[in-house]
Amino acid sequence: MSVLENYISNKWVASKSQSSIGVINPANQEELAQVPYGSGTAVDIDVAVQAGVKAYNEWKDVPVMQRVQPLYKLKRLLEENLDDIAETITLESGKTLAESKGELQRAIENVETACGAPMLMQSEFSENIARGVDEFMIRQPLGVTACIAPFNFPSMITFWFLPYAIACGNSMIVKPSEKVPLTMIKIFKLIDQIGLPEGLVNMVHGGKESVDALLEHPDVKAISFVGSTGVARYIYSKGTQYGKRVQAQGGAKNPVIVLPDADVEMASKIISDSVYGCAGQRCLAASTIVTVGDQNNEIKDALYESSKAKITGFGLDEKVEMGPVITKDSKDRINYLIQKGVDEGANILLDGRDAKISGFENGNFIAPTILENVNLNGEVIETEIFGPVMSLLHMNTIDDAIAFVNNGKYGNSACLFTNNGANARKFRNQAMAGNIGINIGVAAPMAQFPFSGWKDSFFGDLHGQGRHAIEFFTQTKVVIERWPKEWSRKF
């Protein structure tokens, strides 16, 4: 099987790496491709960076109104090829086809938002700060930037960064996850058609060696990353050590609070979709469900029924509502954590381990699983499982529930289900998380808002998407100027 190529200077080129690993369909273990990995990929990074430097030096002076024109073309091409790309996302990541289409639509929305860069980058101007003196602030690009993407959203997350970077006048190198590189291959074949300058956007495969090469390269000015907290902390600390601007989104353990006045039928359906969507492999997935006060049994029964009804299987089957997890190692880790929860005293209400799907017996399938009364001092309560596992807790008051949210080490998302406006306002103001949902299971910001995150869920100051992305990919320059009358007469 041939090895996937890099995209550098608007050409498809072979990697300098002499080794590769397989890209595996998680539903059946079929090898879809070979991707460069290991020794030699750092050389590929250097070639891409040099191409990016050259392209940036020309692109930075192109008017912003012209810089966004290729993005309009890209939006159209992504829309025209949505079904084909979505199928590839499903084959290599395991998502359902509906989830893959939804993900790609979010990517397209970010392209559309980045097209607003001419307005989003407008300068600030103050006339006559002193007699005859004006002051204004302008935004200028950084240089070569890089995106290190995760496996769980092969298309969307790159587009939290890529369109904004080039709209702001930068060049970019994309390092897709070695687990799911085929989606970005298809997208770069579209990027090749939109008329960007040679070397402005490059894609290089690889693993840790590629990442370290980006972190250490003196000509890379900014790094964008999404992944686990451990890796996010590593990338942030090492990137900033080398003087780079870094935004690093980490892991999560997202709590959902259900008050006694919540609509049980609505809440149970939305929560189940949040927990099991993308097989639980998303940083906004609901993880720990906290019932408060009365109705504990009613909510628990409704969640059990909605979880049990989820259809697990191959993502291209239209009836399927949840696909496999990404690798056998992930499956083994999730199964270990389920058993760890039981060993720590939890009661297993619904056991999805060893799920068998006819025709896909070798797939990495785990069916919906529910743990009740997870030990508050145990490993499972604070570990991001990143799989289709719901943990149920019960607390007496909303204050107890908010304290539980705020004592957690993560701060990606927190959601509340209620019909009481005062309690909703209290939760919105007091819950320590970057993305808050009220009667929402997945508090995913639209493209015009930043994808926030607090505590161990984010390292940096500026997030992906929207105005935050514009600020991240530009540096501000303040100009103070005076034009004396005698100078005006002289010149």
C-alpha positions as CSV (number, residue, x, y, z in Angstrom):
1,M,0.0,0.0,0.0
2,S,1.4,3.4,-1.0
3,V,2.4,5.9,1.7
4,L,0.5,9.2,1.9
5,E,2.3,12.3,0.6
6,N,2.8,15.7,2.2
7,Y,1.5,18.9,0.5
8,I,4.3,21.5,0.4
9,S,4.7,24.5,-1.9
10,N,1.4,23.5,-3.7
11,K,2.8,20.1,-4.7
12,W,2.3,16.6,-3.4
13,V,5.7,15.3,-2.3
14,A,7.0,12.1,-0.7
15,S,8.1,12.3,3.0
16,K,11.7,12.0,3.9
17,S,10.7,9.5,6.5
18,Q,11.6,5.9,5.8
19,S,8.9,4.5,8.2
20,S,5.1,4.6,8.2
21,I,2.2,3.3,10.1
22,G,-1.3,2.1,9.1
23,V,-4.4,4.2,9.0
24,I,-7.1,1.8,10.4
25,N,-10.8,1.8,10.0
26,P,-12.0,1.4,13.6
27,A,-15.2,-0.4,12.6
28,N,-13.4,-3.4,11.0
29,Q,-9.6,-3.0,11.3
30,E,-9.2,-2.6,7.6
31,E,-6.0,-0.7,6.7
32,L,-7.0,2.3,4.6
33,A,-3.5,3.8,4.0
34,Q,0.0,4.1,5.2
35,V,1.1,7.5,6.7
36,P,4.7,8.7,7.3
37,Y,5.7,8.4,10.9
38,G,8.9,8.7,12.9
39,S,12.5,9.6,11.8
40,G,12.7,12.0,8.8
41,T,9.4,13.9,9.4
42,A,11.3,16.7,11.0
43,V,13.1,17.3,7.7
44,D,9.7,17.6,6.1
45,I,8.7,20.2,8.7
46,D,11.7,22.3,7.9
47,V,11.0,22.2,4.2
48,A,7.4,23.3,4.8
49,V,8.5,26.1,7.2
50,Q,10.9,27.5,4.6
51,A,8.1,27.4,2.0
52,G,5.8,29.1,4.5
53,V,8.4,31.9,5.3
54,K,8.7,32.7,1.6
55,A,5.0,32.8,1.0
56,Y,4.3,34.9,4.1
57,N,6.7,37.6,3.0
58,E,4.6,38.2,0.0
59,W,1.1,37.4,1.4
60,K,1.4,39.8,4.4
61,D,1.2,42.8,2.1
62,V,-1.8,41.6,0.1
63,P,-4.8,43.7,1.1
64,V,-7.1,41.8,3.5
65,M,-10.1,42.1,1.1
66,Q,-8.1,40.1,-1.5
67,R,-6.8,37.6,1.1
68,V,-10.3,36.4,1.9
69,Q,-11.3,35.9,-1.8
70,P,-9.9,32.3,-1.9
71,L,-11.9,31.5,1.2
72,Y,-15.1,32.1,-0.6
73,K,-14.0,29.5,-3.2
74,L,-13.0,27.1,-0.5
75,K,-16.4,27.4,1.1
76,R,-18.1,26.5,-2.1
77,L,-15.9,23.6,-2.8
78,L,-16.4,22.2,0.7
79,E,-20.1,22.4,0.3
80,E,-20.0,20.7,-3.1
81,N,-17.9,17.9,-1.8
82,L,-19.5,17.6,1.7
83,D,-21.0,14.1,1.2
84,D,-17.7,12.6,-0.2
85,I,-15.6,14.1,2.6
86,A,-18.1,13.1,5.3
87,E,-17.9,9.5,4.1
88,T,-14.1,9.6,4.5
89,I,-14.4,11.0,8.0
90,T,-16.7,8.1,8.9
91,L,-14.4,5.5,7.5
92,E,-11.3,6.7,9.3
93,S,-12.8,8.0,12.6
94,G,-15.8,5.7,13.1
95,K,-18.4,8.5,13.4
96,T,-21.9,8.1,12.0
97,L,-22.4,9.8,8.6
98,A,-24.7,12.3,10.2
99,E,-22.0,13.3,12.7
100,S,-19.4,13.6,10.0
101,K,-21.7,15.9,7.9
102,G,-22.4,18.0,11.0
103,E,-18.7,18.3,11.7
104,L,-17.8,19.4,8.2
105,Q,-20.7,21.9,8.3
106,R,-19.0,23.5,11.4
107,A,-15.8,23.7,9.4
108,I,-17.6,25.5,6.6
109,E,-19.1,28.0,9.0
110,N,-15.6,28.9,10.2
111,V,-14.5,29.6,6.7
112,E,-17.5,31.8,6.3
113,T,-16.8,33.7,9.5
114,A,-13.1,34.2,8.5
115,C,-14.3,35.9,5.3
116,G,-15.4,38.7,7.7
117,A,-11.7,39.5,8.4
118,P,-11.8,42.9,6.7
119,M,-14.2,44.0,9.3
120,L,-12.9,42.0,12.2
121,M,-9.4,43.4,11.6
122,Q,-10.5,47.0,11.5
123,S,-8.0,49.4,13.3
124,E,-8.9,51.6,16.2
125,F,-8.4,55.4,15.7
126,S,-8.4,58.3,18.1
127,E,-8.0,61.8,16.7
128,N,-6.3,64.7,18.5
129,I,-5.1,62.8,21.6
130,A,-3.0,66.0,22.0
131,R,-3.0,69.1,19.9
132,G,-2.1,67.9,16.4
133,V,-1.4,64.4,17.5
134,D,-3.4,61.3,16.4
135,E,-3.1,57.7,17.7
136,F,-4.3,54.5,16.1
137,M,-3.8,50.7,16.5
138,I,-3.3,48.3,13.5
139,R,-3.2,44.5,13.3
140,Q,-0.4,42.8,11.5
141,P,0.3,39.1,10.9
142,L,2.7,36.9,12.8
143,G,4.5,34.8,10.1
144,V,4.5,31.0,9.8
145,T,1.9,29.4,12.0
146,A,1.0,25.7,12.7
147,C,-2.0,23.6,13.6
148,I,-1.6,20.3,15.3
149,A,-4.9,18.6,15.0
150,P,-6.6,15.7,17.0
151,F,-8.2,12.5,15.7
152,N,-11.7,13.1,16.9
153,F,-12.7,15.9,14.5
154,P,-10.6,15.3,11.3
155,S,-12.0,18.3,9.5
156,M,-13.6,20.8,11.9
157,I,-10.8,21.6,14.4
158,T,-8.3,22.6,11.7
159,F,-10.8,25.1,10.6
160,W,-10.9,26.8,14.0
161,F,-7.5,28.1,12.9
162,L,-6.6,27.7,9.2
163,P,-9.0,30.2,7.5
164,Y,-8.3,32.9,10.2
165,A,-4.6,32.5,9.9
166,I,-4.4,33.1,6.2
167,A,-7.1,35.8,6.2
168,C,-4.9,37.7,8.7
169,G,-1.9,37.4,6.4
170,N,0.0,34.4,7.8
171,S,1.1,31.2,6.3
172,M,0.2,27.8,8.0
173,I,1.4,24.3,8.3
174,V,-1.2,21.7,9.2
175,K,-0.1,18.5,11.0
176,P,-3.2,16.2,10.9
177,S,-3.5,13.3,13.4
178,E,-1.7,10.2,12.1
179,K,-4.9,8.3,13.0
180,V,-7.1,10.2,10.6
181,P,-5.1,11.9,7.8
182,L,-7.3,11.0,4.8
183,T,-9.9,13.6,5.5
184,M,-7.3,16.4,5.3
185,I,-5.8,14.9,2.2
186,K,-9.2,15.4,0.5
187,I,-9.5,18.9,1.8
188,F,-6.1,19.9,0.6
189,K,-6.9,18.7,-2.8
190,L,-9.7,21.3,-2.7
191,I,-7.3,23.9,-1.2
192,D,-5.0,23.2,-4.2
193,Q,-7.8,24.6,-6.4
194,I,-8.5,28.0,-4.8
195,G,-5.4,29.9,-6.0
196,L,-3.4,30.4,-2.9
197,P,0.3,31.5,-3.3
198,E,2.9,28.7,-3.4
199,G,3.8,27.5,0.1
200,L,1.2,29.6,1.9
201,V,-0.6,26.5,3.3
202,N,1.3,23.2,3.7
203,M,0.4,19.8,5.2
204,V,3.0,17.5,6.8
205,H,2.3,14.1,8.3
206,G,3.9,12.5,11.3
207,G,3.8,12.1,15.1
208,K,5.8,13.5,18.0
209,E,8.9,14.1,15.9
210,S,6.9,16.4,13.6
211,V,5.3,18.1,16.6
212,D,8.7,18.8,18.3
213,A,10.1,20.1,15.0
214,L,7.3,22.6,14.9
215,L,7.7,23.6,18.5
216,E,11.5,24.1,18.2
217,H,11.7,25.7,14.8
218,P,12.7,29.4,15.1
219,D,10.6,30.5,12.1
220,V,7.3,29.1,13.5
221,K,5.7,31.9,15.4
222,A,2.4,30.4,16.7
223,I,1.0,27.0,17.5
224,S,-2.6,25.9,17.7
225,F,-3.4,22.6,19.3
226,V,-6.4,20.5,20.5
227,G,-6.0,17.2,22.3
228,S,-5.5,15.7,25.7
229,T,-4.5,17.8,28.7
230,G,-1.1,16.1,29.1
231,V,-0.1,16.8,25.6
232,A,-1.7,20.3,25.6
233,R,0.4,21.2,28.7
234,Y,3.5,19.8,27.0
235,I,2.9,21.8,23.8
236,Y,2.1,25.0,25.7
237,S,5.2,24.8,28.0
238,K,7.6,23.8,25.2
239,G,6.2,26.2,22.6
240,T,6.3,29.2,25.0
241,Q,9.8,28.1,26.1
242,Y,10.8,28.7,22.4
243,G,9.1,32.1,22.4
244,K,6.0,31.1,20.4
245,R,2.4,32.2,20.8
246,V,0.4,29.1,21.8
247,Q,-3.2,28.1,22.2
248,A,-3.6,24.6,23.5
249,Q,-7.0,23.0,24.2
250,G,-6.9,20.1,26.6
251,G,-9.2,17.5,28.0
252,A,-12.4,17.7,29.9
253,K,-14.8,16.0,32.4
254,N,-18.0,17.9,31.6
255,P,-20.7,17.8,34.3
256,V,-24.5,18.2,33.6
257,I,-26.7,19.2,36.5
258,V,-30.4,18.2,36.4
259,L,-32.7,20.1,38.7
260,P,-36.1,18.7,39.9
261,D,-38.1,21.1,37.7
262,A,-36.4,20.0,34.5
263,D,-38.4,18.5,31.6
264,V,-37.4,14.8,32.2
265,E,-38.2,13.6,28.7
266,M,-36.3,16.4,26.9
267,A,-33.4,16.3,29.3
268,S,-32.9,12.6,29.1
269,K,-32.8,12.6,25.3
270,I,-30.5,15.6,25.0
271,I,-28.1,14.3,27.7
272,S,-27.9,10.8,26.1
273,D,-27.1,12.4,22.7
274,S,-24.4,14.5,24.5
275,V,-22.8,11.5,26.3
276,Y,-22.8,9.1,23.3
277,G,-22.4,11.4,20.3
278,C,-19.1,10.6,18.5
279,A,-18.9,7.6,20.9
280,G,-18.1,10.1,23.7
281,Q,-14.9,11.1,21.9
282,R,-15.4,14.9,22.0
283,C,-14.2,17.5,24.4
284,L,-17.7,18.8,25.0
285,A,-19.3,15.4,25.7
286,A,-21.4,15.1,28.8
287,S,-19.6,12.9,31.3
288,T,-21.0,13.2,34.8
289,I,-24.7,13.6,35.3
290,V,-25.7,15.1,38.7
291,T,-29.4,14.9,39.7
292,V,-30.5,17.3,42.4
293,G,-33.3,16.9,44.9
294,D,-36.4,15.1,43.9
295,Q,-37.0,13.1,40.7
296,N,-33.8,11.2,41.0
297,N,-35.3,7.9,40.1
298,E,-37.4,9.4,37.3
299,I,-34.4,11.0,35.6
300,K,-32.3,7.8,36.1
301,D,-34.9,5.6,34.6
302,A,-35.3,7.9,31.6
303,L,-31.6,8.1,31.0
304,Y,-31.3,4.3,31.2
305,E,-34.0,3.8,28.6
306,S,-32.7,6.5,26.2
307,S,-29.1,5.0,26.6
308,K,-30.3,1.4,26.1
309,A,-32.1,2.4,22.9
310,K,-29.0,3.8,21.2
311,I,-28.1,1.7,18.1
312,T,-24.4,1.0,17.9
313,G,-22.7,-0.1,14.7
314,F,-20.9,0.9,11.5
315,G,-21.3,4.6,10.8
316,L,-22.3,4.4,7.2
317,D,-25.4,2.5,8.2
318,E,-28.2,5.1,8.4
319,K,-29.9,3.4,11.3
320,V,-26.8,3.6,13.5
321,E,-26.6,6.3,16.2
322,M,-23.1,5.6,17.6
323,G,-20.0,4.2,16.0
324,P,-16.8,2.6,17.4
325,V,-14.0,4.3,19.4
326,I,-10.9,5.1,17.5
327,T,-8.4,2.3,18.4
328,K,-8.2,-1.0,20.2
329,D,-6.0,0.7,22.8
330,S,-8.7,3.2,23.4
331,K,-11.3,0.4,23.8
332,D,-9.0,-1.4,26.3
333,R,-8.5,1.8,28.2
334,I,-12.2,2.6,28.4
335,N,-13.0,-0.9,29.5
336,Y,-10.3,-0.6,32.2
337,L,-11.9,2.6,33.5
338,I,-15.4,1.1,33.5
339,Q,-14.1,-1.8,35.6
340,K,-12.1,0.6,37.8
341,G,-15.3,2.5,38.6
342,V,-17.0,-0.7,39.6
343,D,-14.0,-1.7,41.8
344,E,-14.1,1.7,43.4
345,G,-17.8,1.1,44.5
346,A,-19.9,2.2,41.5
347,N,-23.0,0.3,40.5
348,I,-23.1,-0.6,36.7
349,L,-26.6,0.1,35.5
350,L,-25.9,-0.5,31.8
351,D,-22.8,-2.5,30.6
352,G,-21.7,-1.9,27.0
353,R,-18.5,-3.7,27.2
354,D,-17.8,-6.4,24.6
355,A,-20.5,-5.2,22.3
356,K,-20.7,-7.4,19.2
357,I,-21.8,-6.0,15.9
358,S,-22.8,-8.5,13.2
359,G,-20.4,-8.2,10.3
360,F,-18.0,-6.0,12.3
361,E,-16.8,-8.4,15.0
362,N,-13.3,-6.9,15.0
363,G,-14.5,-3.4,15.5
364,N,-13.6,-1.2,18.5
365,F,-17.2,-1.1,19.7
366,I,-18.4,-0.3,23.2
367,A,-22.2,0.2,23.6
368,P,-23.6,2.9,26.0
369,T,-22.6,2.3,29.5
370,I,-23.9,3.8,32.8
371,L,-22.1,3.9,36.2
372,E,-24.1,4.9,39.2
373,N,-22.8,6.5,42.4
374,V,-19.2,6.8,41.3
375,N,-16.7,7.2,44.1
376,L,-16.1,11.0,44.6
377,N,-12.6,10.2,45.8
378,G,-11.8,7.6,43.1
379,E,-9.9,7.7,39.8
380,V,-12.9,7.5,37.5
381,I,-14.6,10.7,38.8
382,E,-11.7,12.9,37.7
383,T,-10.5,11.0,34.7
384,E,-11.5,11.9,31.1
385,I,-12.8,8.5,29.9
386,F,-13.3,9.8,26.3
387,G,-15.8,7.0,25.5
388,P,-19.5,6.2,25.7
389,V,-19.7,6.1,29.5
390,M,-22.2,8.1,31.7
391,S,-21.5,8.5,35.4
392,L,-24.5,9.2,37.6
393,L,-24.4,11.1,40.9
394,H,-27.0,12.6,43.2
395,M,-26.7,15.8,45.3
396,N,-29.1,17.6,47.6
397,T,-28.9,21.2,46.4
398,I,-27.9,23.3,43.4
399,D,-25.2,24.8,45.6
400,D,-23.7,21.4,46.2
401,A,-23.8,20.7,42.5
402,I,-22.1,24.0,41.6
403,A,-19.4,23.3,44.2
404,F,-18.8,19.9,42.6
405,V,-18.4,21.6,39.2
406,N,-16.0,24.2,40.5
407,N,-13.9,21.7,42.4
408,G,-13.1,19.7,39.3
409,K,-9.7,20.2,37.6
410,Y,-11.2,20.7,34.2
411,G,-13.3,23.6,32.9
412,N,-14.3,23.0,29.4
413,S,-18.1,22.8,29.7
414,A,-20.9,22.7,32.3
415,C,-24.6,22.4,31.6
416,L,-27.8,22.8,33.6
417,F,-31.3,21.5,32.9
418,T,-34.1,23.5,34.6
419,N,-37.2,25.6,34.1
420,N,-36.2,28.1,36.8
421,G,-34.7,31.3,35.4
422,A,-33.1,32.3,38.8
423,N,-31.3,29.0,39.1
424,A,-30.2,29.2,35.5
425,R,-28.8,32.7,36.1
426,K,-27.0,31.6,39.3
427,F,-25.5,28.6,37.5
428,R,-24.4,30.7,34.5
429,N,-22.6,33.2,36.7
430,Q,-21.1,30.8,39.2
431,A,-20.1,27.7,37.3
432,M,-16.4,27.7,36.5
433,A,-16.3,26.5,32.9
434,G,-15.6,28.2,29.7
435,N,-18.7,27.0,27.8
436,I,-22.0,27.0,29.6
437,G,-25.2,25.3,28.5
438,I,-28.7,25.9,29.8
439,N,-31.0,23.1,28.7
440,I,-28.3,22.3,26.2
441,G,-26.3,19.1,26.2
442,V,-23.3,20.1,24.1
443,A,-22.5,23.8,24.6
444,A,-20.5,24.1,21.3
445,P,-20.0,27.8,20.3
446,M,-20.9,28.8,16.8
447,A,-18.0,29.9,14.6
448,Q,-18.4,33.6,15.4
449,F,-17.8,32.9,19.2
450,P,-14.6,31.6,20.7
451,F,-14.4,28.0,21.8
452,S,-13.7,28.7,25.4
453,G,-12.1,26.6,28.1
454,W,-10.8,27.1,31.6
455,K,-8.5,25.4,34.1
456,D,-6.8,22.2,32.8
457,S,-9.0,22.3,29.7
458,F,-7.0,25.2,28.1
459,F,-3.5,26.6,28.1
460,G,-3.1,30.1,26.7
461,D,-5.1,33.3,26.5
462,L,-6.9,33.4,23.1
463,H,-9.1,30.5,21.9
464,G,-10.0,29.2,18.5
465,Q,-12.7,30.6,16.3
466,G,-14.2,34.1,15.8
467,R,-12.6,37.2,17.1
468,H,-10.3,35.4,19.4
469,A,-8.7,33.7,16.3
470,I,-8.3,37.1,14.6
471,E,-6.5,38.4,17.7
472,F,-4.4,35.2,18.1
473,F,-3.1,35.4,14.5
474,T,-2.3,39.1,14.6
475,Q,0.0,41.3,16.6
476,T,-1.1,44.9,17.4
477,K,1.0,47.9,16.6
478,V,0.1,51.3,18.1
479,V,1.1,54.4,16.0
480,I,1.2,57.9,17.4
481,E,1.9,60.6,14.9
482,R,2.1,64.4,14.6
483,W,2.3,66.4,11.3
484,P,3.4,69.9,12.3
485,K,2.1,72.7,10.0
486,E,5.6,73.8,9.1
487,W,6.4,70.2,7.9
488,S,3.3,70.2,5.8
489,R,4.4,73.5,4.2
490,K,7.9,72.2,3.6
491,F,6.9,68.9,2.0
